Amino acid sequence: MSGRNNRIVRNREKNIQFSWNMGLLKIGVGILFIILVLLGFWRFWRQKNEKKIICLAEEGNISQEYFILSSQDQIGIIDKKGNQILEPQYTGIDLPNPSKDVFIVQKDEKKEIFNSKGEKIFTNYEQVEAIKSSEDTNEMESQVLKYKKENLYGLLDLEGNIITEPIYTQISSLDYRPGRILVEKEGKYGILDAYGNIVIEPKYDQILADGFLSNKEAYGKTGYIVAQKKADGIDFGYIDYTGNLLLDTKYEALERALEYDDENIYLIAMQKGKKGVFKNKKKMIDLNFQNITYSNLSKVFVVNKNGKYGFFNLLGKVILKPEYTQYAMAGNYICVTKDDKTQLFDSNGNLVGTNSYTKMIETNNPAYFIAEDEEGYYSIISKEVKIDEKYVQVAYAFNHYFIVTDKTGKAGVINALTKEMEIDFNYDFILLIEGTKSLQAVDGMNDFVDIYDKDLRKTVTVQGGIVENIGKGYSICYGESEMKYINQDGQVVENTQVYPDKKTYSIQQNGKWGFADDKGNLIVKCEYDMVTEFNPYGFAGIRKNGKWGVVKENGEVIAEPTYELDTYYFPQFIGKYRLVQSEVTYCEEVY
């Protein structure tokens, strides 16, 4: 009996101990679970923020710390203060990221990599290169490099840390998609992100970016057209920007409709020689047409079936059946011909009129379009208005205003709503200043430029004026000795309003130019015929007797006005070097 009781007691002790251990285990597992969750959240947060930084860099927000310097057919590197980092003695330099001191230089077929101290870096790798497009363009990846080992390639970051092992036969950037890396492995292609994560497994025979460009995300939502070889040819499919497969590779041709502001993805696909449209994964227009195109401003798909044209909207609804032999369209209007009869419809398929036009030109205001007649003259058309004055040229400006040119070649501005001329035919040409609601009107014979504001009031007249868009809604109009700043409505503003964060500004006294600080204290005497504002790097141009020099923001003249520059716009400088901003930004030595 006692033995049985002892066994019961011992079993109870074991049960208590087991329960206690299980409790500790559960607590430990719970703590471990919490730690793992927190760790996962930390990693997610870190990756999200790192990706945000890379996304900003991909969209052109990389700070320019270094510039390629061109001098006597050789190139080197300077920093943003104008200091020479590498002497111009090289025949080629790759600067993958201008905010980082990683300079891949070439001289006499030999390639080396230096930092800003002139030290060789990445010497422990067999070969390190910038990642460029397979099309050999000037574009290159800004966050990663590729390295070579035993004839295979991997990814490195700009500090020299390995991102991926060398397992790829080739690595290149993907056109129209910065931050996405095209890799080849065992003859198949895939996509990596800048962290080496696989976006698309390397199992395709071809991958192309679809070229979609968004106003908000730039190329951030560009997707991928992928291809696989089949027994009877090549079939195409589609993968969205997140890496999700939308369409299998079973189409003979595939393209994305571009230039629309919509979260949906519209794909024109061909199968068995017939085309249709998919909205994301869902078929929106049957694959039943010989050809399909997309009209951006009209937001309409134009289909062709047996030589006849029809029209669908973005919901896949028929606007007009494919029964027309000719068409022209612009904005909210579609002009079609059937049985030698021409009709004008709106984009909802409602009959507007029976006007005949050989050509219709879209405007940025979908309520209007510009029509060309058989004689080559232009008219302005809307549902309510027809202005038919035999203009030889018409261009939309803004609101209800159109720039028109008469038969004498003189330009003016008409209000299409009232049909009244707002600016008479007194100018050789009139242009909309990009990004604004203001106009630049040029009288070439008398050599002056007038600026008109959004209400078409003249606000500026500058002799020999040059108009330059300087961004953020501002423009500048300047001549030999005059400089006016203009906001996006065409009104004159002070340079202190245009550049609120600057500490030093250009000023004019007695017809001469110099610089003062934000409190009005003179920094550089007003003794120059013209000056530029200080650029973000702290340098401004000074001109005297037709020649340019350079001054620093502290007032120190680092290059007297001795540069004879053949330039139409204000020159820019980094130190004593001229800054050239074209397809490739670089600096050049001036003699």
C-alpha positions in Angstrom: 0.0 0.0 0.0 2.8 2.4 1.0 4.7 1.5 -2.1 1.6 2.3 -4.3 1.2 5.6 -2.4 4.9 6.4 -2.9 4.4 5.8 -6.6 1.4 8.1 -6.7 3.3 10.8 -4.8 6.3 10.4 -7.2 3.9 10.5 -10.2 2.3 13.6 -8.8 5.8 15.1 -8.3 6.6 14.2 -11.9 3.3 15.7 -13.0 3.9 18.9 -11.1 7.5 19.1 -12.4 6.2 18.3 -16.0 3.5 21.0 -15.6 6.1 23.4 -14.3 8.4 22.6 -17.2 5.6 22.9 -19.6 4.7 26.3 -18.2 8.3 27.5 -18.5 8.4 26.1 -22.0 5.2 27.9 -22.9 6.5 31.2 -21.4 9.8 30.7 -23.3 8.1 30.0 -26.5 5.9 33.0 -26.0 8.9 35.2 -25.3 10.7 33.7 -28.2 7.6 34.4 -30.4 7.5 38.0 -29.2 11.2 38.4 -29.9 10.8 36.9 -33.4 7.8 39.2 -34.1 9.7 42.3 -32.9 12.8 41.2 -34.9 10.7 40.6 -38.0 9.0 44.0 -37.5 12.4 45.6 -37.0 13.7 44.0 -40.2 10.6 45.0 -42.1 10.9 48.6 -40.8 14.5 48.7 -41.7 14.0 47.2 -45.1 11.1 49.5 -45.8 13.1 52.6 -44.9 16.1 51.4 -46.8 13.9 50.7 -49.8 12.4 54.2 -49.4 15.9 55.7 -49.5 16.8 53.7 -52.6 13.6 54.6 -54.2 14.4 58.3 -53.7 17.8 57.7 -55.1 16.4 55.9 -58.1 14.1 58.9 -58.9 17.0 61.3 -59.2 17.2 62.7 -55.6 20.9 61.6 -55.2 23.0 64.5 -54.0 25.7 65.5 -56.4 28.9 65.4 -54.4 31.3 64.6 -57.3 31.5 65.6 -61.0 33.4 64.2 -63.9 35.9 66.9 -65.1 36.8 67.2 -68.8 40.1 68.9 -69.7 42.0 68.6 -73.0 40.4 65.3 -74.0 41.2 63.7 -70.7 38.8 63.3 -67.7 39.1 63.4 -63.9 37.0 64.0 -60.9 36.2 67.2 -58.8 34.0 67.5 -55.8 31.1 70.0 -55.3 33.5 72.6 -53.9 35.5 72.6 -57.1 38.5 70.7 -55.6 40.3 68.3 -57.9 40.0 64.8 -56.6 41.5 62.9 -59.6 43.6 64.6 -62.2 42.2 64.6 -65.7 44.4 61.9 -67.1 41.9 59.2 -67.9 40.1 58.2 -71.1 37.0 56.9 -69.3 35.3 57.2 -65.9 32.2 55.6 -64.5 30.6 57.5 -61.7 27.8 55.1 -60.6 26.5 57.3 -57.8 27.6 61.0 -57.7 27.0 61.1 -53.9 29.6 58.3 -53.3 33.3 58.3 -53.8 33.5 55.3 -56.0 35.3 56.2 -59.2 35.9 53.5 -61.9 38.6 54.8 -64.1 40.1 53.6 -67.3 43.5 54.4 -68.8 45.3 52.5 -71.6 42.8 49.7 -71.4 43.5 49.3 -67.7 40.6 49.8 -65.2 41.0 50.7 -61.6 38.7 51.9 -58.8 39.6 54.9 -56.5 38.0 56.7 -53.6 38.1 60.4 -52.8 41.5 60.0 -51.0 43.1 58.6 -54.2 43.2 55.1 -52.7 42.6 52.0 -54.8 39.5 50.1 -53.5 37.9 46.7 -54.2 41.4 45.3 -54.9 40.4 42.0 -53.4 38.0 41.3 -56.2 39.0 39.9 -59.6 36.9 42.5 -61.5 34.4 45.2 -60.3 32.2 47.2 -62.8 29.3 49.5 -62.9 26.1 47.9 -63.9 24.9 49.3 -67.2 22.2 48.6 -69.6 22.7 45.9 -72.2 21.9 48.6 -74.7 25.1 50.4 -73.7 23.4 53.6 -72.7 24.8 56.2 -70.2 22.4 54.9 -67.5 23.9 52.8 -64.7 22.7 51.5 -61.4 23.4 53.9 -58.5 23.3 51.5 -55.5 25.1 48.4 -56.6 28.1 47.1 -58.6 28.9 43.7 -60.1 31.9 41.7 -59.4 33.5 38.7 -61.2 34.8 35.5 -59.9 35.7 32.5 -62.0 33.8 33.9 -64.9 30.6 34.3 -62.9 29.1 37.5 -61.5 27.5 38.7 -58.2 26.4 41.9 -56.7 28.3 44.3 -54.4 27.1 47.4 -52.6 29.1 50.6 -52.9 31.0 49.8 -49.7 32.3 46.6 -51.2 30.0 44.2 -49.2 28.8 41.1 -51.1 25.1 41.1 -51.8 24.9 37.9 -53.8 27.3 35.1 -54.5 28.8 35.0 -58.0 26.3 32.6 -59.6 25.2 34.6 -62.7 26.7 34.4 -66.2 25.8 38.1 -66.8 24.3 41.1 -64.9 23.0 44.3 -66.5 20.5 47.0 -65.6 17.0 46.9 -66.9 16.0 49.8 -69.3 13.2 51.9 -67.9 13.4 50.3 -64.4 16.2 51.7 -62.2 16.8 49.6 -59.1 16.0 46.3 -60.9 18.8 44.1 -62.1 18.6 41.8 -65.0 20.5 38.5 -64.3 21.3 35.5 -66.5 21.7 32.1 -65.0 22.1 28.9 -67.0 20.8 30.7 -70.1 17.7 32.0 -68.4 16.8 35.5 -67.2 15.4 36.8 -64.0 15.2 40.1 -62.0 16.8 41.0 -58.7 16.2 44.1 -56.6 19.1 46.2 -55.2 19.3 44.0 -52.1 19.8 40.8 -54.1 16.2 39.6 -53.5 14.7 37.7 -56.3 11.8 39.6 -57.9 11.5 37.2 -60.9 13.1 33.7 -60.9 15.6 33.3 -63.7 13.5 31.0 -65.9 12.6 33.2 -68.9 14.3 33.6 -72.3 13.7 37.4 -72.3 12.5 40.1 -69.9 11.7 43.6 -70.8 10.4 46.5 -68.7 7.0 47.6 -70.0 8.1 51.3 -70.0 5.2 52.6 -67.9 5.9 56.0 -66.4 3.7 57.4 -63.6 3.5 61.0 -62.5 3.7 59.9 -58.9 6.1 56.9 -58.8 8.1 57.6 -62.0 9.2 54.1 -63.1 8.4 52.6 -59.7 5.4 50.8 -61.0 6.9 49.6 -64.3 6.1 46.0 -64.9 7.7 43.2 -66.9 7.0 41.6 -70.2 8.5 38.1 -70.1 9.0 35.5 -72.8 9.6 31.8 -73.1 10.6 29.9 -76.2 8.1 27.3 -77.3 8.2 24.7 -80.1 6.3 27.0 -82.4 8.1 30.3 -81.5 8.2 32.7 -78.5 5.3 33.3 -76.2 4.9 36.4 -74.0 3.4 36.9 -70.5 3.2 39.7 -68.0 4.5 40.1 -64.4 3.5 43.3 -62.4 6.0 45.5 -60.6 5.6 43.5 -57.4 6.6 40.2 -59.1 3.1 38.8 -59.4 2.2 36.9 -62.6 -0.8 38.4 -64.3 -0.7 36.7 -67.7 0.9 33.3 -68.5 3.4 33.1 -71.3 0.9 32.1 -74.0 0.5 35.2 -76.2 2.2 35.9 -79.5 2.6 39.5 -78.7 2.1 41.7 -75.6 2.3 45.4 -74.8 1.1 47.7 -72.1 -1.0 50.7 -72.8 1.1 53.6 -71.5 0.6 57.1 -70.2 -2.5 57.0 -68.0 -3.1 57.8 -64.4 -4.7 54.6 -63.2 -3.8 51.9 -60.7 -5.0 49.3 -63.2 -2.8 47.6 -65.7 -4.1 47.6 -69.3 -2.4 45.0 -71.6 -2.9 44.5 -75.3 -2.4 40.8 -76.1 -2.4 38.8 -79.3 -3.3 35.2 -79.7 -3.8 33.3 -82.9 -3.3 36.5 -84.8 -6.1 38.4 -83.0 -5.8 41.1 -80.4 -7.7 41.9 -77.2 -7.3 43.9 -74.0 -6.8 42.7 -70.4 -7.4 44.8 -67.4 -5.0 43.3 -64.9 -5.9 39.5 -65.1 -9.4 40.0 -66.5 -10.1 40.0 -70.2 -11.8 43.4 -71.0 -12.0 43.3 -74.8 -12.2 40.0 -76.6 -9.2 38.8 -78.7 -11.1 39.4 -81.9 -9.3 42.3 -83.6 -6.5 42.7 -86.1 -5.1 45.7 -84.2 -5.7 47.7 -81.1 -4.2 51.1 -80.1 -4.7 53.3 -77.0 -5.4 57.0 -77.1 -4.0 58.6 -74.0 -5.9 61.9 -73.7 -9.1 60.4 -75.0 -8.8 57.4 -72.7 -10.1 55.2 -75.6 -9.1 52.0 -77.2 -9.2 52.0 -81.0 -9.9 48.6 -82.5 -9.6 47.5 -86.1 -11.6 44.6 -87.5 -11.5 43.7 -91.2 -10.3 47.2 -92.0 -13.1 48.9 -90.0 -12.5 51.0 -86.8 -14.4 50.9 -83.6 -13.9 52.3 -80.1 -14.0 51.0 -76.5 -13.7 52.9 -73.2 -11.5 51.8 -70.2 -14.4 49.7 -68.8 -14.4 47.6 -72.0 -17.8 49.2 -73.1 -18.3 49.8 -76.8 -18.5 53.4 -77.7 -18.8 52.9 -81.4 -18.9 49.6 -83.2 -16.1 48.7 -85.7 -17.9 49.9 -88.8 -16.0 53.0 -89.9 -13.4 53.3 -92.7 -11.6 56.4 -91.3 -11.2 58.2 -88.0 -9.5 61.0 -86.3 -9.8 61.8 -82.6 -8.7 64.3 -80.1 -9.7 64.8 -76.5 -13.4 64.1 -76.0 -14.1 63.9 -79.7 -14.1 61.2 -82.4 -14.5 62.0 -86.0 -15.5 59.0 -88.2 -16.3 58.3 -91.8 -18.7 55.7 -93.1 -20.1 55.4 -96.6 -18.5 58.7 -97.5 -20.4 60.3 -94.6 -18.5 62.0 -91.8 -19.8 62.3 -88.3 -18.5 63.8 -85.1 -19.1 62.0 -81.8 -18.1 62.7 -78.2 -16.2 60.0 -76.3 -19.4 58.6 -74.9 -20.7 57.9 -78.4 -23.1 60.8 -78.6 -23.5 62.5 -82.0 -22.2 66.0 -81.9 -22.2 67.1 -85.6 -21.4 66.2 -89.2 -18.2 68.3 -89.6 -15.4 66.8 -91.8 -11.7 67.1 -90.7 -8.6 65.5 -92.3 -6.8 65.7 -89.0 -7.7 66.2 -85.4 -5.1 67.3 -82.8 -5.5 66.7 -79.1 -5.1 69.5 -76.6 -4.5 69.3 -72.8 -8.0 70.6 -72.4 -10.2 67.7 -73.5 -13.1 70.1 -74.2 -11.3 71.4 -77.2 -9.4 70.0 -80.2 -7.6 71.6 -83.1 -8.8 70.5 -86.6 -7.1 70.7 -89.9 -9.1 71.0 -93.1 -8.2 69.9 -96.6 -6.4 73.2 -97.4 -4.1 72.7 -94.4 -5.7 75.5 -92.3 -6.5 75.0 -88.7 -9.6 75.7 -86.6 -10.5 75.4 -82.9 -13.4 73.2 -82.1 -15.5 72.3 -79.1 -19.1 71.0 -78.6 -20.3 74.6 -78.4 -17.6 76.5 -80.4 -16.1 76.5 -83.9 -13.5 79.1 -84.7 -12.7 78.8 -88.4 -10.4 81.7 -89.3 -8.0 79.9 -91.6 -5.1 79.9 -89.1 -1.8 78.6 -90.4 -0.9 77.4 -86.9 -2.7 76.8 -83.7 -1.4 75.7 -80.3 -3.2 75.3 -77.0 -2.0 77.5 -74.1 -4.1 77.2 -71.0 -7.7 77.7 -69.8 -9.6 78.8 -72.9 -6.6 80.5 -74.6 -5.1 79.4 -77.9 -1.9 80.8 -79.6 -2.8 81.4 -83.2 -0.8 82.4 -86.3 -2.4 84.2 -89.2 -1.5 84.1 -92.9 1.0 86.9 -92.5 3.0 84.7 -90.1 2.2 86.9 -87.0 1.1 85.3 -83.7 -1.6 86.3 -81.2 -3.8 84.8 -78.6 -7.6 84.1 -78.9 -10.1 83.3 -76.2 -12.0 80.3 -77.6 -14.9 80.8 -75.2 -15.6 84.4 -76.2 -13.9 84.2 -79.7 -12.2 87.5 -78.9 -8.5 88.3 -79.6 -6.8 88.8 -76.3 -3.3 89.5 -77.8 -3.2 91.0 -81.2 -1.1 89.6 -84.1 2.0 91.7 -83.2 4.6 89.0 -82.5 6.8 86.7 -84.5 6.0 83.8 -82.1 4.4 83.2 -78.8 5.2 80.3 -76.5 3.7 78.8 -73.3 6.4 78.9 -70.6 6.8 75.3 -69.5 5.1 74.5 -66.2 3.4 77.8 -65.9 0.3 79.7 -67.0 2.2 82.5 -68.6 3.3 83.3 -72.2 6.6 84.4 -73.8 5.9 86.7 -76.8 8.8 87.5 -79.0 9.2 90.5 -81.4 12.2 89.5 -83.4 12.5 92.6 -85.5 12.7 94.9 -82.5 14.5 92.2 -80.4 12.5 92.2 -77.2 10.5 89.7 -75.2 7.2 90.4 -73.5 5.8 88.2 -70.7 2.0 87.8 -70.2 0.5 86.5 -67.0 -2.4 84.1 -66.6 -4.9 86.9 -67.3 -2.9 87.9 -70.4 -1.7 91.1 -68.9 1.8 92.2 -69.9 4.1 92.1 -66.9 7.6 92.1 -68.3 9.4 93.6 -71.3 13.1 92.7 -71.7 15.3 93.8 -74.5 17.1 90.8 -76.1 15.4 88.7 -73.5 16.0 85.0 -72.8 13.4 83.0 -70.9 14.6 80.1 -68.8 12.5 77.7 -66.6 14.3 77.4 -63.3 11.9 74.9 -61.7 9.4 75.0 -58.8 7.0 77.1 -60.9 9.4 79.9 -61.5 11.1 81.3 -64.6 13.7 84.0 -65.3 13.7 86.5 -68.2 17.1 88.2 -68.6 19.0 90.3 -71.2 22.3 92.1 -71.4 21.8 94.0 -68.1 18.3 93.1 -66.9 16.9 90.2 -64.9 13.3 89.5 -63.9 11.9 86.5 -62.0 8.4 85.3 -62.8 6.1 83.0 -60.9 3.9 80.3 -62.5 1.1 82.9 -63.0 3.4 85.2 -64.9 3.8 87.8 -62.2 7.1 89.4 -61.3 8.5 88.3 -57.9 11.7 89.0 -56.0 14.7 86.6 -56.1 14.3 86.3 -52.3 10.9 84.6 -52.9 12.3 82.3 -55.6 15.2 81.2 -53.4 13.9 81.6 -49.8 16.7 79.4 -48.3 19.7 81.3 -49.8 21.8 83.6 -47.7 23.2 85.7 -50.6 21.3 87.3 -53.5 22.0 89.3 -56.6 21.2 93.0 -56.5 21.4 95.9 -59.0 22.5 99.4 -58.2 23.0 102.2 -60.8 22.7 99.7 -63.7 25.5 97.4 -62.3 25.2 94.1 -60.5 26.6 92.6 -57.3 25.5 90.6 -54.3 24.1 91.3 -50.8 23.2 89.0 -47.9 19.6 88.4 -46.8 19.8 91.5 -44.5 20.9 93.8 -47.4 24.6 94.0 -46.5 26.8 94.3 -49.6 28.9 91.1 -50.1 30.2 91.8 -53.7 30.3 95.4 -55.0 27.9 96.2 -57.8 30.4 96.5 -60.6 29.4 93.8 -63.0 27.3 94.0 -66.2 25.4 90.9 -65.2 25.6 88.1 -62.6 23.8 84.8 -62.0 22.4 83.7 -58.7 24.5 81.4 -56.5 23.9 77.8 -57.3 23.3 75.1 -54.7 27.1 74.5 -54.6 27.8 78.2 -53.6 29.1 79.6 -56.9 27.8 82.4 -59.1 28.8 83.7 -62.5 30.0 87.4 -62.9 30.2 89.1 -66.3 32.1 92.2 -67.4 32.8 93.4 -70.9 31.2 90.2 -72.3 33.4 87.8 -70.4 32.5 85.6 -67.4 34.2 84.8 -64.1 33.3 83.0 -60.9 32.6 84.2 -57.3 32.1 82.2 -54.1 29.3 82.8 -51.7 31.6 84.5 -49.3 32.5 87.2 -51.9 35.8 85.7 -52.9 36.4 86.0 -56.7 38.0 82.7 -57.7 38.1 83.4 -61.5 38.2 86.9 -62.9 35.9 87.6 -65.8 38.2 86.3 -68.6 36.1 83.3 -69.9 34.7 83.8 -73.4 31.7 81.5 -73.4 29.6 80.7 -76.4 26.4 80.1 -74.5 22.8 81.1 -74.9 21.7 80.7 -71.3 23.3 81.8 -68.0 26.4 79.7 -67.4 26.8 77.6 -64.2 30.0 76.9 -62.4 31.5 74.5 -59.9 34.6 76.2 -58.6 36.5 77.6 -61.6 35.0 75.0 -63.8 31.9 75.4 -66.0 29.0 73.0 -65.2 27.5 71.4 -68.3 24.0 70.0 -67.8 22.9 67.9 -70.8 22.2 64.2 -71.2 25.3 63.7 -69.0 26.1 66.2 -66.3 29.9 67.1 -66.1 32.3 70.0 -65.6 34.8 71.3 -68.1 37.9 73.4 -67.7 37.6 76.9 -69.4 40.6 78.6 -71.0 
